[in-house]
């Protein structure tokens, strides 16, 4: 057995769990490399990994039966409009009390977009070229000003982009937000395993790890101390969203109002699926009465295509990863630093660093899904939104869910807002963008606003 001053307890644990192959390069490593490898090993929960490896070899438990989940539809009559206005009043009161925080999951890189850096730095403003981070920050800043209360911004990064994100936001003074209201923390990483349950080396001095999934955001929120900080600030509701959606309504008083009125632990926004096999999970109600999400890949084809008596898709309400979480509920399921969400197992090709050089092998990656929190409570609300108003994910370099489609959706939304205010848009205008600092919704736009007669218009 190898040894290292003051770290022999770590080495013994590695040997106890039969993972001593990670020391294959020990004799070749400089002291800094040996220390880095032991630091890596010291952070590993070997007992958890052993359990996950057993899980990977077991058959999946029988799926619970389910039916379409109930949801609050977009308002279609005057009665529904009044109900939405009452929700807006209740939600606005909660925001004014300083009881709401915003939480963005921003651990991804922009590599799929051909962008070298954190996805939050990607320029998406159709006229301004503003980054995703800037648009989100300005929405939060405008909401704080509109409701007269500070709104903390919680940002979960990843090991790969944490430092770059910190530098970027600091260099831009957090886009006007008070630094004490911005909480930045990295997502946890978990080792992958090969087919024999052995750790995989990414390099001679590093163990291969992957982020623990968007469900790990709840663990990171608790483990970083941010959840406790929110409790100390009197925050009751945390608005969760993903960084790649520039149309998201981050602090939505109607959504927050319905959440509060229903006494919900978790609320979710959903939208009508555009076609049966659209790659969106669907909201369902399981046989035990709880609400959850079934991934699109797990929904059988016959259920994907099933229609109701009106000819509409029966499993129609798609999940878009926009949620509200009660702080008390998160405290209950977090149990300290580890949220009680299950790990899912995926077989993936992984490059393993061996004595013979890099080799691609098949291994197991483990991750959590945030929507697995939904069935942990029977207090759920699903609110339908219009796709064209709130959902423009930027995931691909072109085509569907690309920056081009996002520009089209953003410009379309801003045109509708201006039209609602009775303001004329000159025929020459091709692109139009409204700064969040001017308006978060149509009602915020001054009726006296004049649109310049140019091809590209930016209103701020």
C-alpha atoms as one frame of an Amber mdcrd trajectory, in Angstrom:
protein
   0.000   0.000   0.000   1.256   3.469  -0.861   1.501   6.179   1.769   1.430
   9.953   1.975   1.918  12.157   5.059  -1.365  12.945   6.839  -3.454  11.355
   4.044  -3.171   7.665   4.834  -6.792   7.556   5.996  -7.868   8.483   2.448
  -5.555   5.861   0.951  -6.894   3.169   3.285 -10.482   4.022   2.316  -9.598
   3.697  -1.372  -8.099   0.242  -0.736 -11.019  -0.797   1.489 -13.402  -0.220
  -1.423 -11.164  -1.973  -3.943 -10.383   1.163  -5.945  -6.589   1.119  -5.573
  -6.151   1.057  -9.384  -6.459   4.858  -9.292  -2.872   4.859  -7.991  -1.557
   3.254 -11.209   0.529   6.343 -12.019   1.585   7.065  -8.437   5.299   6.510
  -8.976   5.308   8.836 -11.981   3.393  11.678 -10.341   5.071  14.749  -8.888
   4.099  15.648  -5.344   1.478  18.148  -6.554  -0.128  15.427  -8.685  -0.215
  12.972  -5.787  -1.850  15.546  -3.561  -4.408  16.423  -6.259  -5.341  12.767
  -6.694  -5.766  12.275  -2.940  -7.842  15.459  -2.704 -10.049  14.046  -5.456
 -10.404  10.713  -3.651 -11.135  12.344  -0.300 -14.302  13.949  -1.677 -15.809
  10.656  -2.859 -18.702   8.974  -1.065 -17.623   5.375  -1.713 -20.654   3.937
   0.049 -22.977   5.910  -2.246 -21.063   4.795  -5.339 -21.289   1.156  -4.281
 -25.045   1.547  -3.921 -25.353   3.264  -7.301 -23.349   0.516  -8.988 -25.728
  -2.086  -7.558 -28.605   0.042  -8.821 -27.064   0.121 -12.306 -27.170  -3.669
 -12.438 -30.745  -4.006 -11.193 -33.904  -3.984 -13.239 -35.889  -0.778 -13.055
 -38.827  -0.995 -10.637 -42.258  -1.388 -12.238 -43.532   1.945 -13.498 -46.423
   3.448 -11.584 -49.592   4.094 -13.541 -50.481   7.677 -14.389 -52.959   9.957
 -16.102 -52.649  13.543 -17.386 -52.040  16.036 -14.580 -54.586  18.772 -13.905
 -53.444  22.284 -14.750 -54.609  25.883 -14.696 -55.251  26.835 -18.343 -54.573
  30.219 -19.890 -57.597  32.462 -19.211 -60.332  32.042 -21.809 -63.238  33.993
 -20.284 -63.899  36.912 -17.967 -64.172  34.687 -14.920 -60.742  33.225 -15.545
 -59.333  36.701 -16.154 -60.616  37.820 -12.754 -59.052  34.745 -11.163 -55.703
  35.597 -12.776 -55.932  39.201 -11.589 -56.600  38.025  -8.026 -53.531  35.778
  -8.277 -51.511  38.751  -9.551 -52.507  40.791  -6.503 -51.538  38.032  -4.077
 -48.267  37.365  -5.861 -47.385  41.050  -6.002 -47.920  41.326  -2.253 -45.499
  38.439  -1.654 -42.856  40.044  -3.877 -43.271  43.429  -2.157 -42.691  41.698
   1.177 -39.237  40.668  -0.025 -40.186  36.992   0.178 -39.107  35.900  -3.335
 -35.672  34.939  -4.724 -34.617  33.990  -8.264 -32.539  30.853  -8.924 -30.878
  30.208 -12.286 -29.217  26.920 -13.204 -26.203  28.013 -15.252 -23.687  25.194
 -15.213 -23.566  24.652 -18.964 -20.970  25.665 -21.508 -21.842  27.174 -24.893
 -19.972  24.537 -26.901 -23.094  23.338 -28.787 -23.577  26.929 -29.908 -19.997
  27.223 -31.105 -19.266  29.499 -28.151 -16.243  29.044 -25.908 -17.386  29.930
 -22.404 -20.297  29.697 -19.962 -23.631  29.666 -21.774 -24.794  32.610 -19.659
 -22.247  34.803 -21.470 -23.750  34.004 -24.873 -25.068  37.073 -26.737 -28.790
  36.659 -27.419 -30.308  40.164 -27.579 -31.651  40.489 -31.152 -30.581  44.148
 -31.411 -28.517  44.887 -28.284 -26.435  41.722 -28.330 -26.940  41.443 -24.566
 -25.877  38.188 -22.934 -28.292  35.776 -21.308 -26.877  36.700 -17.895 -27.403
  40.410 -18.530 -31.001  39.942 -19.655 -31.796  37.857 -16.568 -30.024  40.300
 -14.235 -31.903  43.268 -15.685 -35.237  41.480 -15.294 -34.459  40.897 -11.611
 -33.262  44.490 -11.160 -36.409  45.892 -12.807 -38.605  43.606 -10.656 -36.831
  44.856  -7.526 -37.506  48.453  -8.544 -41.090  47.741  -9.622 -42.065  46.030
  -6.363 -39.817  48.001  -4.034 -38.018  45.019  -2.529 -34.628  43.352  -3.067
 -34.768  40.059  -4.971 -31.736  37.826  -4.348 -30.252  36.196  -7.434 -28.975
  32.657  -6.875 -26.686  31.290  -9.587 -25.602  27.673  -9.756 -22.466  27.218
 -11.841 -20.370  24.140 -12.564 -16.785  23.181 -11.884 -16.057  24.006 -15.541
 -17.453  27.550 -15.564 -17.561  28.794 -11.969 -14.449  30.985 -12.137 -15.368
  32.440 -15.553 -18.881  33.239 -14.346 -17.585  34.931 -11.195 -15.148  37.053
 -13.197 -17.735  38.031 -15.800 -20.377  39.159 -13.333 -17.845  41.015 -11.182
 -16.400  42.772 -14.249 -19.897  44.028 -15.123 -20.774  44.966 -11.530 -23.488
  42.303 -11.532 -25.401  44.466 -14.036 -26.606  46.856 -11.375 -27.602  44.316
  -8.731 -26.130  44.766  -5.261 -23.312  42.261  -4.806 -24.770  41.182  -1.460
 -27.905  40.066  -3.312 -25.995  37.772  -5.686 -25.144  34.242  -4.496 -22.929
  32.155  -6.788 -22.084  28.531  -5.990 -20.955  25.477  -7.995 -22.822  22.285
  -8.657 -21.577  19.062  -7.107 -19.678  16.498  -9.156 -19.993  12.730  -8.902
 -17.597  10.096 -10.241 -18.605   7.810 -13.077 -17.853   4.070 -12.944 -16.758
   1.559 -15.550 -18.745  -1.596 -16.280 -16.965  -3.354 -13.389 -17.807  -0.664
 -10.849 -14.313   0.852 -10.863 -13.472   4.538 -10.787 -12.227   6.005 -14.072
  -9.131   8.179 -14.381  -9.513  11.349 -16.429  -5.753  11.910 -16.147  -2.968
  10.347 -14.048  -3.848  12.703 -11.192  -7.630  13.207 -11.624 -10.690  10.981
 -11.271 -13.341  11.342 -13.971 -16.443  13.078 -12.632 -19.584  14.585 -14.123
 -22.088  17.142 -12.800 -24.832  15.480 -10.766 -27.673  16.765 -12.982 -30.126
  19.636 -12.651 -31.647  17.857  -9.677 -28.315  18.426  -7.964 -29.185  22.112
  -7.892 -31.253  21.500  -4.760 -28.334  19.738  -3.072 -26.005  22.571  -4.066
 -28.467  25.162  -2.825 -28.494  23.548   0.606 -24.866  22.440   0.743 -23.525
  25.874  -0.189 -25.371  27.489   2.712 -27.472  29.552   0.300 -30.754  27.954
   1.361 -30.043  28.838   4.997 -29.132  32.371   3.912 -32.510  32.668   2.158
 -34.285  31.565   5.324 -32.342  34.220   7.230 -33.472  36.874   4.750 -37.132
  35.914   5.081 -37.376  34.345   1.629 -40.379  32.046   1.299 -40.433  31.211
  -2.423 -37.569  30.491  -4.834 -38.192  30.937  -8.572 -36.188  28.307 -10.484
 -35.304  28.582 -14.191 -32.613  27.630 -16.681 -30.117  30.075 -18.111 -30.807
  29.421 -21.799 -34.348  30.867 -21.939 -34.277  34.657 -22.569 -38.097  34.908
 -22.520 -38.557  33.474 -19.025 -40.689  35.565 -16.684 -38.438  35.246 -13.656
 -40.535  37.046 -11.055 -44.086  36.391 -12.259 -46.700  37.731  -9.819 -49.511
  35.641 -11.354 -47.542  32.402 -11.042 -46.418  33.286  -7.518 -49.987  34.216
  -6.598 -51.471  30.895  -7.720 -48.645  29.122  -5.872 -49.464  30.992  -2.660
 -53.241  30.622  -3.015 -52.898  26.874  -3.488 -50.566  26.407  -0.529 -48.247
  24.590  -2.921 -44.795  23.268  -2.047 -43.830  23.219  -5.727 -45.479  24.898
  -8.698 -44.546  24.430 -12.336 -45.165  26.141 -15.645 -46.098  24.041 -18.647
 -47.074  24.554 -22.251 -49.060  22.679 -24.870 -46.886  20.253 -26.795 -46.559
  21.314 -30.413 -46.670  17.715 -31.699 -46.855  14.227 -30.123 -43.139  13.391
 -30.077 -41.856  16.829 -29.098 -38.924  16.326 -26.745 -40.627  17.627 -23.627
 -41.462  15.629 -20.527 -45.169  15.687 -19.681 -46.896  16.449 -16.410 -48.820
  13.468 -15.041 -50.722  12.445 -11.941 -49.491   9.108 -10.639 -51.752   6.452
  -9.151 -50.821   7.580  -5.637 -52.190  11.066  -6.360 -48.867  12.878  -6.635
 -47.908  15.079  -9.574 -44.743  14.360 -11.540 -43.072  14.429 -14.938 -42.594
  11.494 -17.289 -39.671  12.057 -19.645 -40.504  12.109 -23.343 -38.268   9.062
 -23.875 -40.229   7.115 -21.244 -43.715   7.938 -22.564 -44.892   5.015 -24.731
 -45.702   5.895 -28.333 -49.372   5.006 -27.941 -49.672   7.491 -25.058 -47.723
  10.131 -26.963 -50.299   9.940 -29.742 -53.410   9.410 -27.608 -56.197  11.921
 -28.270 -59.205  12.964 -26.208 -62.792  13.295 -27.406 -61.981  16.745 -28.869
 -59.085  15.392 -30.887 -56.457  17.103 -28.700 -53.396  15.324 -27.325 -54.326
  13.709 -24.019 -50.798  13.960 -22.543 -50.401  17.527 -23.696 -48.836  19.595
 -20.922 -45.085  19.780 -21.473 -42.559  20.563 -18.741 -40.156  23.464 -19.451
 -38.093  23.464 -16.222 -39.690  26.552 -14.655 -40.685  25.990 -11.037 -41.428
  27.682  -7.744 -40.117  26.006  -4.578 -41.145  26.836  -1.032 -38.094  27.294
   1.166 -39.665  25.225   3.932 -40.203  22.319   1.554 -36.603  22.468   0.313
 -35.353  22.471   3.894 -37.453  19.402   4.592 -36.193  17.348   1.658 -32.610
  18.618   1.737 -31.726  17.057   5.083 -28.581  19.127   5.345 -26.627  19.071
   2.085 -28.156  16.145   0.227 -31.602  16.471  -1.314 -33.674  13.319  -1.225
 -33.847  12.892  -4.982 -33.002   9.601  -6.668 -30.019   9.172  -8.966 -30.696
   8.010 -12.510 -28.189   5.792 -14.299 -27.095   6.317 -17.897 -24.703   4.191
 -19.946 -22.228   6.464 -21.713 -18.963   6.227 -23.615 -16.191   7.708 -21.457
 -12.512   8.253 -22.196 -10.426   6.456 -19.553  -6.767   7.288 -18.977  -4.842
   4.013 -18.724  -1.179   2.989 -18.662  -1.572   2.277 -22.380  -3.010   5.725
 -23.061  -6.556   7.106 -23.457  -9.165   4.427 -24.193 -12.885   4.885 -24.818
 -14.919   2.600 -22.597 -18.565   2.136 -21.693 -19.366   3.346 -18.215 -22.115
   4.554 -15.913 -22.925   8.198 -15.279 -25.250   9.213 -12.459 -27.466  12.291
 -12.272 -30.533  13.701 -10.551 -33.551  15.360 -12.188 -35.144  18.352 -10.510
 -38.671  17.268 -11.453 -38.248  14.210  -9.217 -38.944  16.615  -6.352 -42.558
  17.004  -7.472 -43.872  13.629  -6.253 -42.316  14.246  -2.832 -45.319  16.426
  -2.045 -49.021  16.353  -2.846 -49.124  20.162  -2.897 -48.483  20.966  -6.550
 -49.810  23.422  -9.089 -49.216  23.371 -12.849 -49.876  26.630 -14.694 -50.187
  26.713 -18.476 -48.320  29.478 -20.319 -48.198  30.457 -23.966 -45.051  29.218
 -25.667 -44.633  32.419 -27.667 -44.708  34.517 -24.498 -42.249  32.713 -22.239
 -40.249  29.968 -23.906 -37.371  30.544 -26.336 -34.565  28.148 -25.341 -31.195
  28.676 -27.003 -29.683  25.212 -27.401 -28.700  24.750 -31.044 -26.594  26.731
 -33.513 -29.459  26.851 -36.041 -33.008  25.664 -36.614 -35.293  24.723 -33.719
 -34.353  26.148 -30.295 -31.559  28.259 -31.777 -30.500  31.871 -31.411 -32.376
  32.611 -34.652 -35.628  31.137 -33.347 -35.117  32.988 -30.048 -34.661  36.298
 -31.898 -37.881  35.659 -33.810 -39.816  34.847 -30.640 -38.384  37.816 -28.741
 -39.180  40.269 -31.536 -42.678  38.797 -31.866 -43.348  39.231 -28.153 -42.141
  42.834 -28.112 -44.308  43.662 -31.148 -47.365  42.255 -29.358 -46.590  44.289
 -26.244 -46.309  47.487 -28.267 -49.515  46.640 -30.132 -51.382  46.170 -26.837
 -50.369  49.705 -25.891 -51.793  51.048 -29.154 -48.403  52.270 -30.366 -47.681
  52.240 -34.117 -44.627  50.385 -35.385 -43.246  51.810 -38.657 -43.283  49.341
 -41.566 -39.517  49.704 -41.961 -38.827  48.082 -38.569 -37.520  44.522 -38.960
 -36.003  43.812 -35.546 -37.187  45.206 -32.259 -35.991  44.631 -28.714 -37.263
  46.031 -25.430 -34.836  46.264 -22.527 -36.082  44.615 -19.316 -35.159  47.916
 -17.642 -37.941  49.573 -19.656 -40.629  46.903 -19.394 -41.251  43.417 -18.061
 -44.709  43.243 -19.623 -46.891  45.290 -21.940 -48.422  47.367 -19.133 -44.975
  48.737 -18.227 -44.519  50.420 -21.625 -45.305  54.177 -21.558 -48.246  54.956
 -23.846 -46.316  58.006 -25.082 -43.478  55.855 -26.450 -42.505  56.581 -30.046
 -40.912  53.911 -32.250 -38.094  55.217 -34.493 -38.356  54.557 -38.228 -35.266
  52.322 -38.559 -34.723  48.659 -39.418 -33.443  47.730 -35.948 -34.974  49.286
 -32.840 -33.765  48.964 -29.262 -36.000  50.494 -26.615 -34.566  51.193 -23.183
